[in-house]
Amino acid sequence: MPASRSAVPVFSRAQARRIALAAQGFSRARPDDAPTPGPRLLASTLQRMAALQIDSVNVFARSHYLPLFSRLGAYDADRLDRMLMDPRSAYTEYRAHEAAFIPRRDWGLFAFRMRAMRAKYGPGTDGFVDHHAAIVQWVRGELASRGPLRPAEFDHELRRVPRGPWWDWDAVKNSLEHLWLFGEVAIAGRRGFERVYALAEQVIDDDDRVEVPRADAIRELVRRAARAYGVATASDLADYWRIRDRAAVLAAVADLVDAGELEPVHVAGWERAGGPLPAWRHRDAVLPRRIDAATILTPFDPVVWFRDRAARLFDFDYRIEIYTPAAQRRFGYYSLPVLIDDDLVGRVDLKADRGRSTLLVQSAWWERPAAGAPHPRDAVERIGAALRDAARWQGLESVSVGRWGDAADEVAGALGAVRHERATGR
């Protein structure tokens, strides 16, 4: 049990890692003979994370598929697609952390953000909406008269105006994205991976569009972040939803402490200006005796998506390198953290070569053990097993390991894998 200092519980960093990983669902056993996870288990896992971040990079698998694989093992991604992207889905998308799948019933929780987006980018700001007012109005009218539409289904001469600096999207797509940020438009599913846009009232029930007052919304979001993280600092709680108003976050924390939902704690090594960094534990958080996990994570998993927290918990300095020139990359184009038990033990840069039905491990690296403790002796064998599982989940028949990285030879040996040379173009 944690020691006490001035009546505030003190946890070791290893204990904090176990609390955090249990809160994210990594303490659940995954027996080899378990059936494929069904809709109820997928939904409960999504609820535990509270938001599922979306990213378009599709080198190994799209990012939003990976958090459920990390927690549940192989599952039917088509089933998840139906849950999240069907027109009758209970989910939609909004800028929750970044772009993320959220329950449609949570739409009103983000009304304060929609107002802020409108104030920053809407009419009267001398931005896109002012300079393209006619197109924006036309887009609204098309959705009102025709219902949900993909961007490709718009047909208008103004769609062919010269492209500018707005993510190099055309004016119609830009209008849709701005109206989505403002909450006037909602995502009514996807076809393939292309968004379907609709007026919010065509997608979100009237009761769910009721605006939650800003302070109440931030309190509820902080509560959910605290439950999802288990133990967290104010910066952690703010980043879960990218809330920039620190005073509002601290006010929410104070309310939740008064209500008995959060407990102030200290974590050894979490310090600021020579003193303990304030942190809080959610009342539902558990401290398991151990975490038995062996899997890969996406860069957009809540376990690692906030760099400061990943450094505090795991001594893990994480930055994806997809925008770094190839010659300057340290670990690879899209390296994925490797979780063994309660530690991030390494990184692997994966690519699915579907033409050859092969999982390419482009690089493999060891991390120094957290807090100086040695990695498990069987770590490399468990990494090999996790990579085999990942390949099977993606329908790939074989694994090939490159020669880049200080763990590459060991991983190749554990897999009995063929080798390939380092790619130079990516």
C-alpha angles and dihedrals in degrees: 000000000000118000121242128242117181089340091301113119114240122210129191117238090251089055091048090052091052092048091049095047092046090051088054093051102259095123092069113108117242106200115198092236095050115129120246108285111263131215094274093056092044090051094048090050091051090049091052091054092042092207134034113211119223126217128172098217107115107179098126103357132332110276098244091061095057104066091062092046089050091055104031107024122227113003138161107276090192088061090054090048090055091049095050108028108031113113088241093048122135087226136076134169135259142151093276100142095343116323104330144160111257133171112271089232088067094061094104091053089070097047090106089058092047089054090049092050091051091049090050101040107012135094115324096028096097089238137118096304093055093045094046101033094137093054093046091052091046091052090052090051094049092053092046093052102034104030126221114007140178115231089249090060093065113097116188136129092235088064088075097060116130113282120247140188096295098110085297090279121142122253096262094052090046090052091051092049093050093048088049091053089050092051094242091111128041133192111257096193132286135272108214095331096316116115122242112215127205139163108276092243089057092058111023120063116244093248092051092052092059107118114246109218111257098246092046091048093050091047091053093046092049089050090053093046091050091051092046093049099039092205122025149153124238089259090053092051092048094048094052087074098018092245108172097189103093094179090056091048092050090047089053091049091051091051091049092048090051089050091052094244095113129042122201111240140167125228118206110249094019098114141153127190090351095306136090115285109238112252137167136213121214113237091237094052116115131202107220120201089237144352115230105198137137113176148109126259133211118238086244097056113120088237091070109009093102107063095202092054093046088053093048095046102036109012082244118151104197131184123151112231104208090117094043116098110258095244091055099049116118101193107009145279098296109001116186123211116244115221118203113177105313099338138077100233102175151332133255127193106216133192128177111224096196094176089064095029089236134136107222115209096201094184138355127199138180122228121214108258116265113258090000095287114141121253115253110279091237094049096115093049090050091049088052091051091048091052091049089051090050092051093049091047089056093045094248118148102205145021127226122190124209125218099243119106138038092264097046098096094047093047091048090050093050090051097040082228132169115245134234134189124256114275113238102198103059 
